[in-house]
Amino acid sequence: MAEKHKMLAVDDDDKILKVIATILSREGHQVETCSNPVEGLRLATEGKYDLLILDVMMPRLDGYELFERLRQDPRSKDLPVLLLTAKGRYDVIRDKSRYFLYGLYGFLSKPFYGRELAHKVNEILSVAKRTPGAQGPVGEPGGPAPVVDDRKPVEGPEDLDQADRPTEVD
């Protein structure tokens, strides 16, 4: 089994948090969840996490602003961050380059596949381990190829069993 890492997932959707925690716990990671972005900011700056998984669209403090605040705090300026977004592809591409300049490690569009989330998280942790304190893009041109998964995207806890079954071919 891979090395166990401690991570924090912040999303205002409790169903998504349960999905993230379940998938990554199956990978052997310790996952804490938080549905309040203001509390998530406090936890991320005060805690010792190997990775922060952060939703973009949240009330009171969106993921981009939270990310920028993390980068301004010396305690969390090097914390690897994976952004989750339900925004359209054009918005993601437009926003992507700006935040990679701030040291974003990666992003993942919702809905996502369970295997895709696990792969992206392990990829980010691998890069962060090889280059401690480094900030840099994962999945950029020249980087690892995106994960292609032909199974149903995981949108809620009820999809977890299906996400682990191979697709049947006639």
C-alpha positions as CSV (number, residue, x, y, z in Angstrom):
1,M,0.0,0.0,0.0
2,A,1.1,3.5,-0.7
3,E,2.4,5.8,2.0
4,K,-0.4,7.2,4.2
5,H,-0.9,10.9,3.9
6,K,-3.0,13.4,5.8
7,M,-5.3,15.6,3.8
8,L,-8.1,18.1,4.2
9,A,-11.0,18.4,1.9
10,V,-13.1,21.6,1.9
11,D,-16.4,21.6,0.0
12,D,-19.8,23.0,0.9
13,D,-21.5,19.8,-0.4
14,D,-21.5,17.1,2.3
15,K,-22.1,14.4,-0.3
16,I,-19.0,15.3,-2.2
17,L,-17.0,15.4,1.0
18,K,-18.2,11.8,1.9
19,V,-17.2,10.6,-1.6
20,I,-13.8,12.2,-1.4
21,A,-13.2,10.8,2.1
22,T,-14.4,7.3,1.1
23,I,-12.3,7.1,-2.1
24,L,-9.1,8.4,-0.5
25,S,-9.5,6.4,2.7
26,R,-9.6,3.3,0.5
27,E,-6.3,4.4,-0.9
28,G,-4.9,4.4,2.7
29,H,-5.0,8.2,3.3
30,Q,-6.3,10.0,6.4
31,V,-8.9,12.5,5.2
32,E,-10.5,15.2,7.3
33,T,-13.4,17.1,5.8
34,C,-14.9,20.6,6.4
35,S,-18.0,22.1,4.8
36,N,-17.3,25.6,5.9
37,P,-14.6,27.5,3.9
38,V,-13.8,29.9,6.7
39,E,-13.2,27.0,9.1
40,G,-11.3,25.2,6.3
41,L,-8.9,28.2,6.0
42,R,-8.2,28.0,9.7
43,L,-7.7,24.3,9.7
44,A,-5.4,24.4,6.6
45,T,-3.2,27.1,8.2
46,E,-3.0,25.5,11.6
47,G,-2.9,21.9,10.7
48,K,-0.2,19.7,9.3
49,Y,-1.6,18.4,6.0
50,D,0.1,16.8,3.0
51,L,-2.6,18.0,0.6
52,L,-5.6,20.3,0.6
53,I,-8.6,19.5,-1.7
54,L,-10.6,22.6,-2.3
55,D,-13.9,23.3,-4.0
56,V,-14.0,26.4,-6.1
57,M,-17.6,27.6,-5.7
58,M,-18.5,28.0,-2.0
59,P,-20.5,30.6,-0.1
60,R,-18.8,33.3,2.0
61,L,-15.3,32.5,0.8
62,D,-14.8,30.9,-2.6
63,G,-12.0,28.5,-3.4
64,Y,-9.9,31.0,-5.3
65,E,-9.9,33.5,-2.5
66,L,-9.2,30.8,0.0
67,F,-6.3,29.6,-2.1
68,E,-4.9,33.1,-2.4
69,R,-5.1,33.5,1.4
70,L,-3.3,30.2,1.9
71,R,-0.5,31.4,-0.3
72,Q,-0.1,34.6,1.8
73,D,0.3,32.7,5.1
74,P,3.8,31.4,5.7
75,R,2.3,28.3,7.4
76,S,0.4,27.2,4.3
77,K,2.2,28.9,1.4
78,D,3.8,25.6,0.2
79,L,0.8,23.3,1.0
80,P,-0.1,21.4,-2.2
81,V,-3.6,22.2,-3.4
82,L,-6.0,20.4,-5.7
83,L,-9.0,22.5,-6.8
84,L,-12.3,20.9,-7.6
85,T,-14.6,22.8,-10.0
86,A,-18.0,22.3,-11.5
87,K,-17.4,25.3,-13.8
88,G,-17.5,24.9,-17.5
89,R,-14.3,23.9,-19.4
90,Y,-13.8,27.5,-20.8
91,D,-13.8,29.0,-17.3
92,V,-11.4,26.3,-16.0
93,I,-8.9,26.9,-18.8
94,R,-9.1,30.7,-18.4
95,D,-8.7,30.4,-14.6
96,K,-6.2,27.6,-14.7
97,S,-3.1,29.5,-15.9
98,R,-3.6,32.3,-13.3
99,Y,-3.7,29.9,-10.4
100,F,-0.8,27.7,-11.6
101,L,1.2,30.9,-11.3
102,Y,0.3,31.0,-7.6
103,G,1.5,27.4,-7.1
104,L,-1.6,25.4,-7.7
105,Y,-0.7,21.7,-8.1
106,G,-3.8,20.6,-10.1
107,F,-7.5,20.8,-10.7
108,L,-10.3,18.3,-11.3
109,S,-13.7,18.9,-12.9
110,K,-16.8,17.7,-11.2
111,P,-18.3,15.2,-11.6
112,F,-15.1,13.1,-11.4
113,Y,-14.3,9.4,-11.5
114,G,-13.1,7.8,-8.3
115,R,-10.0,6.4,-10.0
116,E,-9.3,9.8,-11.5
117,L,-9.4,11.5,-8.1
118,A,-7.2,8.9,-6.5
119,H,-4.7,9.1,-9.4
120,K,-4.6,12.9,-9.3
121,V,-4.1,12.9,-5.5
122,N,-1.3,10.3,-5.7
123,E,0.3,12.2,-8.6
124,I,0.4,15.5,-6.6
125,L,1.7,13.8,-3.5
126,S,4.5,12.2,-5.6
127,V,5.5,15.5,-7.1
128,A,5.4,17.3,-3.7
129,K,7.5,14.5,-2.1
130,R,10.2,14.7,-4.8
131,T,10.4,18.5,-4.6
132,P,9.4,19.6,-1.0
133,G,8.3,23.2,-0.8
134,A,8.1,23.4,-4.6
135,Q,4.9,24.7,-6.2
136,G,4.1,23.6,-9.6
137,P,1.6,22.3,-12.0
138,V,0.7,18.7,-12.4
139,G,-0.9,17.7,-15.7
140,E,0.5,20.6,-17.7
141,P,1.9,20.1,-21.2
142,G,4.8,17.8,-20.9
143,G,3.5,16.3,-17.7
144,P,1.7,13.1,-17.1
145,A,-1.2,12.3,-19.4
146,P,-4.8,12.7,-18.0
147,V,-6.5,9.6,-16.7
148,V,-9.1,8.2,-19.0
149,D,-11.8,6.3,-17.2
150,D,-14.8,4.8,-19.0
151,R,-16.8,4.2,-15.9
152,K,-19.7,6.3,-14.5
153,P,-18.6,9.6,-12.8
154,V,-19.0,9.6,-9.0
155,E,-21.5,12.3,-8.1
156,G,-22.7,11.0,-4.7
157,P,-22.2,8.3,-2.1
158,E,-24.7,6.1,-3.9
159,D,-22.3,5.9,-6.9
160,L,-19.4,4.5,-4.9
161,D,-20.1,0.8,-5.5
162,Q,-20.7,1.4,-9.2
163,A,-17.4,3.4,-9.5
164,D,-15.4,0.4,-8.5
165,R,-16.9,-2.1,-11.0
166,P,-15.5,-2.6,-14.4
167,T,-17.6,-1.5,-17.4
168,E,-19.2,-4.5,-19.1
169,V,-18.6,-4.8,-22.8
170,D,-20.9,-6.9,-25.1
